[in-house]
Amino acid sequence: MKKFFAIILVVVVAYVLSYYTVGKANGYKLVNTEFDMDKYLNNFDDFVEKMDEAFLEDKIDFNESDTAISLSYFEDGLQKFNQGSYDDALINFNDAIYYNSNNFDAKFYKGKTEYQKADYFTAITTFDDLINKNQDYDSAYYYKGLSNYSSESYDEAVNSFYVFIDKQPDAKVAYLYLSKAYFYQNKLPIALEACNSEIKNNPEYYHAYFWRAYLYISNEQFNMGIADNKKALELNPKDQYAAYNNGFAYNRLDNLDSALYFYVLSSQINSNYAEAYGAVGEIYLKKGDNGKAIDNLTKCIELDGTNYFALINRGKTYMNLIKYNEAILDFQAVYLYMENNHQALYNEAVCWDKLNNKENAITAYENYLYYAEEGDEYFNTSNKRIEELKK
């Protein structure tokens, strides 16, 4: 728009200058001999700015040329969006909106691109603007809900998903994220209802069964969770998380053989899934197979050196094998990621004690007592042992 007015300005200025120079040379005189060019330019700038505001507020009709340019920018942006070139796509969508602020598809994809770039608050603003202009653009409510959910604004997410679902009762996936938003609001019963609606609308959606299983397991309804995870695996045999969570549920039920089966399955689905190896190692530790426990726990730590659960369990396994120095190294490594882990602190003290290193044992027991509370499992034992070692 400014380009259009700039052309007008050039024409007017050219006319005025030519009149002032050529006209004056031919004996003509300007009506206003005190003509102030700077003031004129400033006034013209203000005029252009006001016209631009009107243009953006839809007070000026778009011509066919602007609409065509807007559409061209949108199509280029959509191609870049589909290629994952989000920065370039965003430039195109902004250009499309500049030439036609009623290009609702461009505005929607602008918000969607911002969502993909994890710029959630900007995306919410974009979707709000779109909804204000076109309340019937249903997908805007869904992606506004996703943006709110991703920014942990769960109340707002619930509101947006409800509007979308009200407009499209048979919608798929929206109920799933509604369920997740409710779960993070600690509203488990309503979260289950929403997930049930997702499964009703989308009975072949494996992730809905996985999520409902997660809800059941969170509520210690392990058998129901196991059934849903098996359904998720039936629909998607590559779901490493459904397999892992089934292992977790069986572990909590003290069914170690079934837990081991599903933990191993999870590690087979994804050979780089560190937590699966850590869980396999934990089961072997419980079953007393120290060799296999060490192998799997070491594999876990190689994949994820920050996994302090695996470090603690491998340290315990080394203790079973009377390899106290190796155990101490694992327990000390835990402090890098969780300095107040009571198990690691106490077990290190026990290892020094077993090695008859009184000085380090006392220091380690005192470190444990510094973080532990009086009712802690090893609190009294540690105090007693310090007294004995100091005699």
C-alpha positions as CSV (number, residue, x, y, z in Angstrom):
1,M,0.0,0.0,0.0
2,K,2.8,2.4,0.9
3,K,4.4,1.6,-2.5
4,F,1.2,2.9,-4.2
5,F,1.2,6.2,-2.2
6,A,5.0,6.6,-2.8
7,I,4.3,6.6,-6.5
8,I,1.7,9.4,-6.0
9,L,4.2,11.3,-3.9
10,V,6.9,11.1,-6.6
11,V,4.4,12.4,-9.2
12,V,3.2,15.3,-7.1
13,V,6.7,16.3,-6.1
14,A,7.9,16.2,-9.7
15,Y,5.0,18.3,-10.7
16,V,5.6,20.9,-8.0
17,L,9.3,21.1,-8.7
18,S,8.8,21.4,-12.4
19,Y,6.3,24.1,-11.8
20,Y,8.6,26.0,-9.4
21,T,11.6,25.9,-11.7
22,V,10.3,25.8,-15.3
23,G,7.3,27.9,-14.5
24,K,9.3,30.5,-12.7
25,A,11.7,30.7,-15.6
26,N,8.7,31.5,-17.8
27,G,7.4,34.3,-15.6
28,Y,4.9,32.2,-13.7
29,K,4.6,32.4,-9.9
30,L,3.4,29.8,-7.4
31,V,0.3,30.8,-5.5
32,N,2.0,30.0,-2.2
33,T,5.6,31.4,-2.4
34,E,6.2,30.2,1.2
35,F,5.7,26.6,0.2
36,D,7.2,24.3,2.9
37,M,8.3,21.0,1.3
38,D,9.3,19.3,4.6
39,K,5.9,20.0,6.2
40,Y,4.2,18.7,3.1
41,L,6.3,15.4,3.2
42,N,5.5,15.0,6.9
43,N,1.8,15.5,6.3
44,F,1.9,13.0,3.4
45,D,3.6,10.4,5.7
46,D,0.9,10.8,8.2
47,F,-1.7,10.4,5.5
48,V,-0.1,7.2,4.2
49,E,0.1,5.8,7.7
50,K,-3.6,6.4,8.3
51,M,-4.5,4.9,5.0
52,D,-2.3,1.9,5.8
53,E,-4.2,1.4,9.1
54,A,-7.5,1.6,7.3
55,F,-6.2,-0.9,4.7
56,L,-5.2,-3.4,7.5
57,E,-8.6,-2.9,9.2
58,D,-10.4,-3.8,6.0
59,K,-11.8,-0.3,5.5
60,I,-10.5,-0.3,2.0
61,D,-11.6,-3.0,-0.5
62,F,-9.0,-5.4,-1.9
63,N,-8.5,-5.4,-5.6
64,E,-8.1,-8.5,-7.6
65,S,-4.4,-7.9,-8.0
66,D,-3.8,-7.8,-4.2
67,T,-5.9,-11.0,-3.8
68,A,-3.9,-12.8,-6.5
69,I,-0.6,-11.7,-4.9
70,S,-1.8,-12.9,-1.5
71,L,-2.8,-16.3,-2.9
72,S,0.6,-16.7,-4.6
73,Y,2.5,-15.9,-1.3
74,F,0.2,-18.3,0.5
75,E,0.8,-21.2,-1.9
76,D,4.6,-20.6,-1.7
77,G,4.4,-20.6,2.0
78,L,2.3,-23.8,2.1
79,Q,4.9,-25.6,0.0
80,K,7.7,-24.5,2.4
81,F,5.6,-25.4,5.4
82,N,5.1,-28.9,4.0
83,Q,8.9,-29.1,3.4
84,G,9.5,-28.2,7.1
85,S,11.1,-24.8,6.1
86,Y,9.2,-22.9,8.8
87,D,11.1,-19.7,8.9
88,D,10.7,-19.2,5.1
89,A,7.0,-20.3,5.3
90,L,6.3,-17.7,8.0
91,I,7.7,-14.9,5.8
92,N,5.4,-16.0,2.9
93,F,2.3,-16.2,5.2
94,N,3.0,-12.7,6.6
95,D,3.3,-11.4,3.1
96,A,0.1,-13.1,2.1
97,I,-1.7,-11.5,5.0
98,Y,-0.2,-8.1,4.2
99,Y,-1.8,-8.1,0.8
100,N,-5.1,-9.5,2.0
101,S,-5.8,-9.6,5.8
102,N,-8.9,-11.7,5.0
103,N,-6.7,-14.5,3.7
104,F,-7.8,-16.7,6.6
105,D,-5.9,-19.8,5.4
106,A,-2.7,-17.8,5.4
107,K,-3.5,-16.6,9.0
108,F,-4.3,-20.1,10.1
109,Y,-1.0,-21.5,8.7
110,K,0.9,-18.6,10.1
111,G,-0.4,-19.7,13.6
112,K,0.3,-23.4,12.7
113,T,3.9,-22.5,11.7
114,E,4.4,-20.6,14.9
115,Y,3.1,-23.7,16.8
116,Q,5.6,-25.9,14.9
117,K,8.4,-23.5,15.9
118,A,7.3,-23.8,19.5
119,D,6.4,-20.1,19.6
120,Y,3.2,-21.0,21.4
121,F,2.2,-17.6,22.8
122,T,2.6,-15.9,19.4
123,A,0.6,-18.8,17.8
124,I,-2.2,-18.2,20.4
125,T,-2.4,-14.5,19.5
126,T,-2.5,-15.4,15.8
127,F,-5.4,-17.9,16.3
128,D,-7.2,-15.4,18.4
129,D,-7.0,-12.9,15.7
130,L,-8.3,-15.4,13.1
131,I,-11.2,-16.4,15.4
132,N,-12.1,-12.8,15.9
133,K,-12.4,-12.4,12.1
134,N,-13.9,-15.7,11.4
135,Q,-15.6,-17.7,14.2
136,D,-16.4,-20.5,11.8
137,Y,-12.7,-21.5,11.2
138,D,-13.0,-24.6,13.4
139,S,-9.4,-25.8,13.1
140,A,-8.2,-22.5,14.7
141,Y,-9.8,-23.6,18.0
142,Y,-8.1,-26.9,17.9
143,Y,-4.6,-25.5,17.3
144,K,-5.2,-22.8,19.8
145,G,-5.9,-25.6,22.3
146,L,-2.7,-27.4,21.3
147,S,-0.7,-24.2,21.7
148,N,-2.2,-23.6,25.2
149,Y,-1.6,-27.3,26.1
150,S,2.0,-27.1,24.9
151,S,2.5,-23.9,27.0
152,E,1.0,-25.7,30.0
153,S,-2.0,-23.4,30.1
154,Y,-4.4,-26.3,30.7
155,D,-7.5,-24.3,31.6
156,E,-7.4,-22.3,28.3
157,A,-6.6,-25.6,26.4
158,V,-9.7,-27.2,27.8
159,N,-11.8,-24.2,26.8
160,S,-10.5,-24.2,23.2
161,F,-10.9,-28.0,22.8
162,Y,-14.5,-27.8,24.1
163,V,-15.4,-25.2,21.5
164,F,-13.8,-27.3,18.7
165,I,-15.6,-30.4,19.9
166,D,-18.9,-28.6,20.2
167,K,-18.5,-27.6,16.5
168,Q,-17.2,-31.1,15.5
169,P,-18.6,-33.7,18.0
170,D,-17.1,-36.5,15.9
171,A,-13.6,-35.0,15.9
172,K,-10.6,-37.2,16.3
173,V,-7.5,-36.6,18.5
174,A,-9.1,-33.5,20.1
175,Y,-10.6,-35.6,22.9
176,L,-7.2,-37.2,23.5
177,Y,-5.6,-33.8,24.1
178,L,-8.6,-32.7,26.2
179,S,-8.0,-35.8,28.3
180,K,-4.3,-34.9,28.7
181,A,-5.1,-31.4,29.7
182,Y,-7.5,-32.7,32.3
183,F,-4.9,-35.2,33.6
184,Y,-2.4,-32.4,34.2
185,Q,-5.1,-30.6,36.1
186,N,-5.3,-33.6,38.3
187,K,-8.8,-34.4,37.1
188,L,-8.3,-38.1,36.4
189,P,-12.0,-39.2,36.2
190,I,-12.8,-36.6,33.6
191,A,-9.6,-37.4,31.8
192,L,-10.7,-41.0,31.5
193,E,-14.1,-39.9,30.2
194,A,-12.5,-37.7,27.5
195,C,-10.2,-40.6,26.5
196,N,-13.2,-43.0,26.3
197,S,-14.8,-40.5,23.9
198,E,-11.6,-40.5,21.8
199,I,-11.7,-44.3,21.5
200,K,-15.3,-44.2,20.6
201,N,-14.7,-41.7,17.8
202,N,-11.4,-43.2,16.8
203,P,-11.4,-47.0,17.7
204,E,-8.2,-47.8,15.6
205,Y,-6.1,-45.0,17.1
206,Y,-3.4,-46.9,19.1
207,H,-2.2,-43.9,21.0
208,A,-5.7,-43.5,22.6
209,Y,-5.4,-46.9,24.1
210,F,-1.8,-46.2,25.2
211,W,-2.9,-43.0,26.9
212,R,-5.9,-44.7,28.6
213,A,-3.5,-47.4,29.8
214,Y,-1.3,-44.6,31.2
215,L,-4.2,-43.2,33.1
216,Y,-5.2,-46.6,34.5
217,I,-1.6,-47.3,35.6
218,S,-1.3,-43.8,37.2
219,N,-4.4,-44.8,39.2
220,E,-2.8,-48.2,40.1
221,Q,-5.4,-50.0,38.0
222,F,-2.7,-52.2,36.6
223,N,-4.7,-55.0,35.0
224,M,-6.9,-52.5,33.0
225,G,-3.7,-50.6,31.9
226,I,-2.1,-53.9,30.8
227,A,-5.2,-54.7,28.6
228,D,-5.1,-51.3,26.9
229,N,-1.4,-51.5,26.3
230,K,-1.8,-54.9,24.7
231,K,-4.5,-53.3,22.4
232,A,-2.1,-50.5,21.6
233,L,0.6,-53.0,20.7
234,E,-1.9,-55.0,18.6
235,L,-2.6,-51.8,16.6
236,N,1.0,-50.7,16.5
237,P,3.6,-53.4,17.2
238,K,6.3,-50.8,17.2
239,D,5.0,-48.9,20.2
240,Q,8.0,-49.2,22.5
241,Y,6.3,-47.1,25.3
242,A,3.3,-49.4,25.5
243,A,5.6,-52.4,25.9
244,Y,7.6,-50.6,28.5
245,N,4.6,-49.5,30.5
246,N,3.2,-53.0,30.5
247,G,6.6,-54.1,31.9
248,F,6.2,-51.4,34.6
249,A,2.6,-52.6,35.4
250,Y,3.6,-56.2,35.7
251,N,6.6,-55.2,37.8
252,R,4.3,-53.4,40.2
253,L,2.2,-56.6,40.4
254,D,5.4,-58.5,41.2
255,N,5.0,-60.6,38.1
256,L,8.7,-60.5,37.2
257,D,8.6,-62.9,34.3
258,S,5.9,-60.9,32.4
259,A,7.6,-57.7,33.3
260,L,10.8,-59.0,31.9
261,Y,9.1,-60.1,28.7
262,F,7.6,-56.6,28.0
263,Y,10.8,-54.7,29.0
264,V,12.8,-56.9,26.7
265,L,10.2,-56.4,23.9
266,S,10.6,-52.6,24.4
267,S,14.3,-52.8,24.0
268,Q,13.9,-54.9,20.9
269,I,11.5,-52.4,19.3
270,N,14.0,-49.6,19.9
271,S,17.6,-50.8,20.5
272,N,18.5,-47.3,21.6
273,Y,15.9,-47.0,24.3
274,A,18.0,-46.6,27.4
275,E,15.3,-46.9,30.0
276,A,14.2,-50.3,28.6
277,Y,17.7,-51.8,29.3
278,G,17.7,-50.2,32.7
279,A,14.3,-51.8,33.5
280,V,15.6,-55.2,32.2
281,G,18.6,-54.9,34.4
282,E,16.4,-54.1,37.4
283,I,14.3,-57.3,36.9
284,Y,17.5,-59.4,36.6
285,L,18.7,-57.8,39.8
286,K,15.5,-58.8,41.5
287,K,15.7,-62.3,40.1
288,G,19.3,-62.6,41.4
289,D,21.0,-62.9,38.0
290,N,23.8,-60.4,38.7
291,G,25.6,-61.0,35.4
292,K,22.7,-60.2,33.1
293,A,21.8,-57.3,35.4
294,I,25.3,-55.8,35.0
295,D,25.1,-56.3,31.2
296,N,21.8,-54.5,30.8
297,L,22.4,-51.8,33.3
298,T,25.8,-51.0,31.6
299,K,24.0,-50.8,28.2
300,C,21.5,-48.3,29.7
301,I,24.3,-46.2,31.1
302,E,26.2,-46.2,27.8
303,L,23.1,-44.9,26.1
304,D,22.3,-42.4,28.9
305,G,24.9,-41.6,31.4
306,T,22.5,-39.4,33.4
307,N,20.2,-42.4,34.2
308,Y,20.8,-42.4,38.0
309,F,18.3,-45.3,38.5
310,A,20.6,-47.5,36.4
311,L,23.7,-46.3,38.3
312,I,22.1,-47.1,41.6
313,N,21.0,-50.5,40.5
314,R,24.4,-51.3,39.0
315,G,26.0,-50.2,42.2
316,K,23.7,-52.6,44.1
317,T,24.6,-55.4,41.8
318,Y,28.3,-54.7,42.3
319,M,27.7,-54.9,46.0
320,N,26.1,-58.3,45.5
321,L,29.3,-59.3,43.6
322,I,31.4,-57.9,46.5
323,K,32.9,-55.3,44.1
324,Y,32.7,-52.4,46.5
325,N,35.1,-50.0,44.7
326,E,33.1,-50.3,41.5
327,A,29.9,-49.8,43.4
328,I,31.3,-46.7,45.1
329,L,32.0,-45.1,41.7
330,D,28.4,-45.7,40.6
331,F,27.0,-44.3,43.8
332,Q,29.2,-41.2,43.5
333,A,28.2,-40.7,39.9
334,V,24.6,-40.4,41.1
335,Y,25.5,-37.2,42.9
336,L,26.2,-35.4,39.6
337,Y,22.5,-35.7,38.8
338,M,20.8,-36.1,42.2
339,E,23.0,-35.0,45.1
340,N,20.5,-35.9,47.8
341,N,19.6,-39.4,46.7
342,H,19.4,-41.3,50.0
343,Q,19.9,-44.8,48.6
344,A,23.2,-43.8,46.9
345,L,24.5,-41.9,49.9
346,Y,23.7,-44.7,52.3
347,N,25.0,-47.5,50.0
348,E,28.3,-45.7,49.5
349,A,28.7,-45.5,53.2
350,V,28.0,-49.3,53.5
351,C,30.6,-49.9,50.8
352,W,33.3,-47.9,52.6
353,D,32.3,-49.8,55.8
354,K,32.7,-53.1,54.0
355,L,36.2,-52.1,52.9
356,N,37.1,-51.2,56.5
357,N,37.8,-47.6,55.5
358,K,36.4,-46.0,58.8
359,E,37.2,-42.4,57.9
360,N,35.4,-42.5,54.6
361,A,32.6,-44.6,56.0
362,I,31.9,-42.0,58.8
363,T,32.0,-39.2,56.3
364,A,29.6,-41.0,53.9
365,Y,27.2,-41.9,56.8
366,E,27.2,-38.2,57.9
367,N,26.6,-37.1,54.3
368,Y,23.5,-39.4,54.3
369,L,22.3,-38.0,57.6
370,Y,22.7,-34.4,56.3
371,Y,20.0,-35.0,53.7
372,A,17.9,-37.7,55.4
373,E,15.1,-37.0,57.8
374,E,14.7,-38.6,61.2
375,G,12.0,-41.1,60.0
376,D,14.1,-42.2,57.0
377,E,14.7,-46.0,56.6
378,Y,18.4,-45.9,57.4
379,F,18.5,-42.9,59.8
380,N,18.9,-44.8,63.1
381,T,21.1,-47.4,61.6
382,S,23.5,-44.7,60.3
383,N,23.7,-42.9,63.6
384,K,24.4,-46.1,65.5
385,R,27.1,-47.2,63.0
386,I,28.8,-43.8,63.3
387,E,29.0,-44.2,67.1
388,E,30.4,-47.7,66.7
389,L,33.1,-46.6,64.2
390,K,34.2,-43.7,66.4
391,K,34.9,-45.9,69.4
